[in-house]
Amino acid sequence: MSTVTVVIQNAPYQADNKAWHALRFAGAALTEDMVVRVHLLDDGVEVGRINQQPPAGTVNLEEFITELMKCGFEVRACGMALNDCAIDEAVMIPGIERGSMKARWPGSRTAIR
């Protein structure tokens, strides 16, 4: 089984929709029976917050990422980014793990050293 890791660095609900498109890509990979891992980095950690208030006419990324996680989507939020953005883990979507750039994903062969 193939594995894809998607890094999201952009805050949700921006005009360029990069976070939304990254999640759509990751969701499509799930439909192809791939293992999908998402690493939230920089302002991308905001994608993992609970109680999001999306602008009218946009997809609620909290609901979308929660549904994807129920389908096997693995998500980690960069611990340094959480600290830099002053985000407590208690306000993250349940199931999102605190991670790091050096952490190994379960089943991976290597970690960044």
BALOBA-1460 file (C-alpha; in Angstrom, 3 decimals):
// residues 113
<rec num="1" residu="m" x="0.000" y="0.000" z="0.000"/>
<rec num="2" residu="s" x="1.327" y="3.422" z="-0.936"/>
<rec num="3" residu="t" x="1.651" y="6.258" z="1.544"/>
<rec num="4" residu="v" x="1.262" y="9.970" z="0.922"/>
<rec num="5" residu="t" x="2.161" y="12.717" z="3.379"/>
<rec num="6" residu="v" x="0.632" y="16.139" z="2.873"/>
<rec num="7" residu="v" x="2.047" y="19.209" z="4.630"/>
<rec num="8" residu="i" x="-0.378" y="22.082" z="5.193"/>
<rec num="9" residu="q" x="1.286" y="25.392" z="6.067"/>
<rec num="10" residu="n" x="-1.545" y="27.771" z="5.259"/>
<rec num="11" residu="a" x="-4.279" y="28.947" z="7.599"/>
<rec num="12" residu="p" x="-7.802" y="27.838" z="6.746"/>
<rec num="13" residu="y" x="-10.319" y="29.962" z="4.862"/>
<rec num="14" residu="q" x="-7.820" y="32.108" z="2.976"/>
<rec num="15" residu="a" x="-8.596" y="33.456" z="-0.501"/>
<rec num="16" residu="d" x="-6.204" y="30.961" z="-2.132"/>
<rec num="17" residu="n" x="-7.942" y="27.956" z="-0.486"/>
<rec num="18" residu="k" x="-4.625" y="26.087" z="-0.194"/>
<rec num="19" residu="a" x="-5.596" y="24.288" z="3.022"/>
<rec num="20" residu="w" x="-8.914" y="23.199" z="1.499"/>
<rec num="21" residu="h" x="-7.248" y="21.957" z="-1.697"/>
<rec num="22" residu="a" x="-4.618" y="20.042" z="0.286"/>
<rec num="23" residu="l" x="-7.357" y="18.285" z="2.256"/>
<rec num="24" residu="r" x="-9.257" y="17.501" z="-0.957"/>
<rec num="25" residu="f" x="-6.089" y="15.969" z="-2.426"/>
<rec num="26" residu="a" x="-5.547" y="13.914" z="0.729"/>
<rec num="27" residu="g" x="-9.175" y="12.779" z="0.684"/>
<rec num="28" residu="a" x="-8.829" y="11.670" z="-2.929"/>
<rec num="29" residu="a" x="-5.735" y="9.644" z="-1.963"/>
<rec num="30" residu="l" x="-7.839" y="7.843" z="0.664"/>
<rec num="31" residu="t" x="-10.252" y="6.752" z="-2.053"/>
<rec num="32" residu="e" x="-7.296" y="5.176" z="-3.869"/>
<rec num="33" residu="d" x="-6.537" y="2.980" z="-0.823"/>
<rec num="34" residu="m" x="-3.465" y="4.975" z="0.163"/>
<rec num="35" residu="v" x="-2.266" y="5.595" z="3.689"/>
<rec num="36" residu="v" x="-2.715" y="9.339" z="4.146"/>
<rec num="37" residu="r" x="-0.787" y="11.389" z="6.677"/>
<rec num="38" residu="v" x="-1.163" y="15.124" z="7.164"/>
<rec num="39" residu="h" x="1.323" y="17.319" z="8.983"/>
<rec num="40" residu="l" x="0.002" y="20.721" z="10.039"/>
<rec num="41" residu="l" x="2.840" y="23.224" z="10.066"/>
<rec num="42" residu="d" x="3.104" y="26.978" z="10.685"/>
<rec num="43" residu="d" x="-0.312" y="28.657" z="10.294"/>
<rec num="44" residu="g" x="-1.639" y="25.309" z="9.072"/>
<rec num="45" residu="v" x="-2.108" y="24.243" z="12.712"/>
<rec num="46" residu="e" x="-5.197" y="26.482" z="12.644"/>
<rec num="47" residu="v" x="-6.820" y="23.883" z="10.358"/>
<rec num="48" residu="g" x="-6.898" y="21.537" z="13.351"/>
<rec num="49" residu="r" x="-8.777" y="23.825" z="15.759"/>
<rec num="50" residu="i" x="-12.194" y="22.936" z="17.143"/>
<rec num="51" residu="n" x="-15.202" y="25.275" z="16.942"/>
<rec num="52" residu="q" x="-14.203" y="26.792" z="13.612"/>
<rec num="53" residu="q" x="-16.404" y="29.561" z="12.230"/>
<rec num="54" residu="p" x="-15.958" y="29.286" z="8.460"/>
<rec num="55" residu="p" x="-17.037" y="32.170" z="6.244"/>
<rec num="56" residu="a" x="-20.431" y="31.821" z="4.572"/>
<rec num="57" residu="g" x="-20.330" y="29.622" z="1.493"/>
<rec num="58" residu="t" x="-17.185" y="27.707" z="2.459"/>
<rec num="59" residu="v" x="-16.682" y="24.131" z="3.592"/>
<rec num="60" residu="n" x="-16.184" y="23.692" z="7.333"/>
<rec num="61" residu="l" x="-12.659" y="22.244" z="7.442"/>
<rec num="62" residu="e" x="-13.114" y="21.031" z="11.019"/>
<rec num="63" residu="e" x="-15.998" y="18.818" z="9.906"/>
<rec num="64" residu="f" x="-14.163" y="17.748" z="6.744"/>
<rec num="65" residu="i" x="-10.939" y="16.748" z="8.499"/>
<rec num="66" residu="t" x="-12.936" y="14.954" z="11.221"/>
<rec num="67" residu="e" x="-14.731" y="12.867" z="8.578"/>
<rec num="68" residu="l" x="-11.435" y="12.073" z="6.856"/>
<rec num="69" residu="m" x="-9.901" y="10.993" z="10.178"/>
<rec num="70" residu="k" x="-12.815" y="8.559" z="10.647"/>
<rec num="71" residu="c" x="-11.751" y="7.020" z="7.320"/>
<rec num="72" residu="g" x="-8.154" y="6.467" z="8.466"/>
<rec num="73" residu="f" x="-6.573" y="9.854" z="7.844"/>
<rec num="74" residu="e" x="-3.635" y="10.440" z="10.239"/>
<rec num="75" residu="v" x="-2.987" y="14.022" z="11.377"/>
<rec num="76" residu="r" x="-0.213" y="15.587" z="13.399"/>
<rec num="77" residu="a" x="0.268" y="19.213" z="14.328"/>
<rec num="78" residu="c" x="3.787" y="20.571" z="14.659"/>
<rec num="79" residu="g" x="4.513" y="21.144" z="18.349"/>
<rec num="80" residu="m" x="6.690" y="24.169" z="17.628"/>
<rec num="81" residu="a" x="3.942" y="25.725" z="15.514"/>
<rec num="82" residu="l" x="1.382" y="25.064" z="18.249"/>
<rec num="83" residu="n" x="3.688" y="26.838" z="20.691"/>
<rec num="84" residu="d" x="4.387" y="29.736" z="18.302"/>
<rec num="85" residu="c" x="0.653" y="30.236" z="17.646"/>
<rec num="86" residu="a" x="-0.125" y="29.852" z="21.378"/>
<rec num="87" residu="i" x="-2.551" y="27.015" z="20.664"/>
<rec num="88" residu="d" x="-3.277" y="24.594" z="23.495"/>
<rec num="89" residu="e" x="-3.770" y="20.964" z="22.496"/>
<rec num="90" residu="a" x="-7.156" y="21.069" z="24.265"/>
<rec num="91" residu="v" x="-8.547" y="23.223" z="21.428"/>
<rec num="92" residu="m" x="-7.431" y="20.824" z="18.703"/>
<rec num="93" residu="i" x="-9.743" y="18.377" z="16.961"/>
<rec num="94" residu="p" x="-9.732" y="15.105" z="18.952"/>
<rec num="95" residu="g" x="-7.365" y="12.608" z="17.354"/>
<rec num="96" residu="i" x="-4.851" y="15.138" z="16.060"/>
<rec num="97" residu="e" x="-1.523" y="14.320" z="17.637"/>
<rec num="98" residu="r" x="1.197" y="16.739" z="18.640"/>
<rec num="99" residu="g" x="4.122" y="15.946" z="16.372"/>
<rec num="100" residu="s" x="7.474" y="17.237" z="15.268"/>
<rec num="101" residu="m" x="9.558" y="17.353" z="12.124"/>
<rec num="102" residu="k" x="11.707" y="14.565" z="13.555"/>
<rec num="103" residu="a" x="8.944" y="12.251" z="14.745"/>
<rec num="104" residu="r" x="8.389" y="8.934" z="13.032"/>
<rec num="105" residu="w" x="4.974" y="7.953" z="11.807"/>
<rec num="106" residu="p" x="3.933" y="4.460" z="12.913"/>
<rec num="107" residu="g" x="5.122" y="1.962" z="10.338"/>
<rec num="108" residu="s" x="7.579" y="4.306" z="8.647"/>
<rec num="109" residu="r" x="11.104" y="3.111" z="8.037"/>
<rec num="110" residu="t" x="12.976" y="6.315" z="8.677"/>
<rec num="111" residu="a" x="12.754" y="9.519" z="10.604"/>
<rec num="112" residu="i" x="14.346" y="12.820" z="9.718"/>
<rec num="113" residu="r" x="17.635" y="13.066" z="11.548"/>
